[in-house]
Amino acid sequence: MTKIPKPIKKPPDEAELNSRLEKVRNLMKKENLDYYVAFDPVNIYYLTNFANYVHERPFILIIPKNGTIKFLVPLLEKTHVETRARCELELIHYFEYPAPKGQNWNDEYRKLIEKDARVGVESAMTLRIYEETPGQKIRTDIIDECRLIKTDYEIGRTVHACKIINQGHDKLLKICKPGVPFIKIYSEVSSYMQGKVLKDLPNLNPMVSKADAIVLPPSISYDPHNMTNIFFTMEHGGPHVSGVGGQLDGYGVEIERSFFLGEVPEVAREPFQVMMEAREKAFELAIPGENFSKVDEAVRKIFQKRGYGDKLLHRTGHGLGITGHEAPFVAIGYDRVIEPGMIISIEPGIYLPKIGGFRHSDTVLITEDGNLSLTKAPETLEDLTLPVD
Amino acid sequence: MTKIPKPIKKPPDEAELNSRLEKVRNLMKKENLDYYVAFDPVNIYYLTNFANYVHERPFILIIPKNGTIKFLVPLLEKTHVETRARCELELIHYFEYPAPKGQNWNDEYRKLIEKDARVGVESAMTLRIYEETPGQKIRTDIIDECRLIKTDYEIGRTVHACKIINQGHDKLLKICKPGVPFIKIYSEVSSYMQGKVLKDLPNLNPMVSKADAIVLPPSISYDPHNMTNIFFTMEHGGPHVSGVGGQLDGYGVEIERSFFLGEVPEVAREPFQVMMEAREKAFELAIPGENFSKVDEAVRKIFQKRGYGDKLLHRTGHGLGITGHEAPFVAIGYDRVIEPGMIISIEPGIYLPKIGGFRHSDTVLITEDGNLSLTKAPETLEDLTLPVD
């Protein structure tokens, strides 16, 4: 596949959600589970299209090996679930948390699973829910496992989300001039993308939608997660590092570029070049049949050979799906074979105090015969040296 | 106390954070714990002033019964922690997740706690972290317990946050006219408040800051959590129900009103009146020495007596602190005595399909001799019937 699949804008239909449930049940069967319990809102969203956030009133999805899924929710959210969920569900509600004896969420919960059942639970389940879960509990991340390989529908939705951030990134590069405040770029590009998403998806779910755009100038870009001051401005030269992404109606995507305003400082040329070599190697190796660990290892080797082995802050990449940060991981120690339908970021980076950060990131689909970047922006030093007037 | 305390805008100093740590350690001593482990980002923020969100790279705060707190973080976040944290901390970092054998987060984690130690863990801890936690583990929510009673500093910060949402709510009532789209009110009021917060707190932490304003017209307001369509407009009449709040640089607050545009439909007069009686009763009873459960019970009795017992969707209120929704709960079944320094919402509500929702909410401080609303807005039917031109 070398052509980007068509973007999809409509919500999932019941057949799509049933196919996901079937995948989950196949894995349940392998582990001989009578039930699987989903508490992680991301996993609940994956199977139902309903999004919640975790607070004191629990939402718990109970998947029996056969028959209808049960969903335990607070009364206040019943109609919300009915309107958003797009699969068959038996809704069970409790009035409120806390509640008098016998009327609590856990009183209802305990009725839904037999005491001697084998019950799969997530690593992301909290102790509070775990301790109330009946049965013989086995920690196993079955839904997370299913989410690793995207369906065609999910790929189409991700393509749409990437289209929006590609446009956002184009806009960012146009606005970015020396002296322009970060806040201005952040708000203009973020609201531009939010407007686009709303136009495309008038029915979007705000619980799983957030589009952001940031850009760090060279005096800051070497320390990418230390955003403790937001009153800075763009600088002459570079590397500036952009980051455009978020979760667009349930699909996590990102695009990032190291770029220059007006000119390229001499000290920045070599690290940019080395980052590009590492990135090229990652794209070359991130193909079906290869091991994720090996990709990061090869990237790391390039950085070490070129004298930047101690200038790294992170792995080569991570998976994207419902969230913008999830398995699979392109990291030494993540011993897993790359498969078609996975979506990952490729973003090897070098960080040099007093010089800046060097990192491009793309949202990349693993195809049958290689990979395909769903994000598009200039890549070369030449194309990323932007005119300042 | 009848006067609202002075707003505080500056970040917490070390003495403030030390006093919180001392509270935690006092409770640890009572339970004979050698360590307490905080994984919930809200609890970590409470003790350190550093905010993270939960993702695949764990952040774990380890509190020994004596000596310096230890904080296990990914390398990428080390400088971020150093810049934000305002207490003494020993920082331990791991390079990345995942990592090769022997270099993972849990390899470091296991070194920090002895195998035979008594270790307190939170209900909000996930199984993933729990299973890697050494020692004899006891589930006990010590930090959550400390957070129930606010320090003077926290009260001052909450007063400031309420000041911002009071202004936001004033603006909302001014903009609200029949035919005005929800989206317009949402964006205008939200960005107005965000601007105000940024001006007051240029150093604010975006990880714990979000100010929102919503308003539901009568055709929707009876079903307050079912926000599945955002393309609606304000209507003639009412009750509209506003909701202004969020987390303003680490302090959760809210204000809500049922109000009318132009005129009050006859069918809305009685439920408004009944809601006001219930609310008055809640304010009367929410004082030190009373039981939270009793407050909700008394409110519920009024609703039942007046024939609205089956029109409720939620309890009388909830606690506010770092988040906008936490313990203590003003709910039947929450058997706990009200104490000075607690902050709660008082918001009994009635929901009538085809008529609308009836709910005022305020952020209320429990004082030595009663309570004090930190939020201010019109309350009576007369004052909440707004001119439409």
Contacts between the chains, C-beta under 8 A, distances in Angstrom:
chain1	res1	chain2	res2	distance
A	55	B	325	5.2
A	56	B	318	7.6
A	56	B	325	6.5
A	56	B	326	7.0
A	56	B	327	7.4
A	56	B	329	7.4
A	75	B	313	5.9
A	75	B	314	7.8
A	76	B	224	7.3
A	76	B	225	5.1
A	76	B	313	4.8
A	76	B	314	5.4
A	77	B	225	5.2
A	79	B	223	5.2
A	79	B	225	7.7
A	79	B	226	4.4
A	80	B	225	4.9
A	80	B	226	4.4
A	80	B	227	7.3
A	80	B	228	6.8
A	83	B	226	5.8
A	83	B	228	4.2
A	84	B	228	5.8
A	96	B	314	5.8
A	96	B	315	4.9
A	96	B	331	5.9
A	97	B	329	7.2
A	97	B	331	7.3
A	98	B	329	5.5
A	98	B	331	5.0
A	98	B	332	7.9
A	98	B	333	4.3
A	98	B	334	4.5
A	99	B	331	7.0
A	99	B	332	6.8
A	99	B	333	4.6
A	100	B	332	5.3
A	100	B	333	4.3
A	101	B	333	7.1
A	103	B	333	7.3
A	104	B	333	7.1
A	121	B	127	6.8
A	122	B	127	7.3
A	123	B	126	6.3
A	123	B	127	5.3
A	123	B	128	3.8
A	124	B	126	5.2
A	124	B	127	7.5
A	124	B	128	6.7
A	125	B	126	6.5
A	125	B	127	5.3
A	126	B	123	6.4
A	126	B	124	5.2
A	126	B	125	6.5
A	126	B	126	5.8
A	126	B	127	7.9
A	127	B	121	6.8
A	127	B	122	7.3
A	127	B	123	5.3
A	127	B	124	7.5
A	127	B	125	5.3
A	127	B	126	7.9
A	127	B	127	7.4
A	127	B	130	6.1
A	127	B	139	5.5
A	128	B	123	3.8
A	128	B	124	6.7
A	130	B	127	6.0
A	131	B	139	7.2
A	139	B	127	5.5
A	139	B	131	7.1
A	202	B	231	6.2
A	203	B	228	7.7
A	203	B	229	7.3
A	205	B	228	7.9
A	206	B	227	7.2
A	206	B	230	6.9
A	223	B	79	5.2
A	224	B	76	7.3
A	225	B	76	5.1
A	225	B	77	5.2
A	225	B	79	7.7
A	225	B	80	4.9
A	226	B	79	4.4
A	226	B	80	4.4
A	226	B	83	5.8
A	227	B	80	7.3
A	227	B	206	7.2
A	228	B	80	6.9
A	228	B	83	4.2
A	228	B	84	5.9
A	228	B	203	7.7
A	228	B	205	7.9
A	229	B	203	7.4
A	230	B	206	6.9
A	231	B	202	6.2
A	313	B	75	5.9
A	313	B	76	4.8
A	314	B	75	7.8
A	314	B	76	5.4
A	314	B	96	5.8
A	315	B	96	4.9
A	318	B	56	7.6
A	325	B	55	5.2
A	325	B	56	6.5
A	326	B	56	7.0
A	327	B	56	7.4
A	329	B	56	7.3
A	329	B	97	7.2
A	329	B	98	5.5
A	331	B	96	5.9
A	331	B	97	7.3
A	331	B	98	5.0
A	331	B	99	7.0
A	332	B	98	7.9
A	332	B	99	6.8
A	332	B	100	5.2
A	333	B	98	4.3
A	333	B	99	4.6
A	333	B	100	4.3
A	333	B	101	7.1
A	333	B	103	7.4
A	333	B	104	7.1
A	334	B	98	4.5
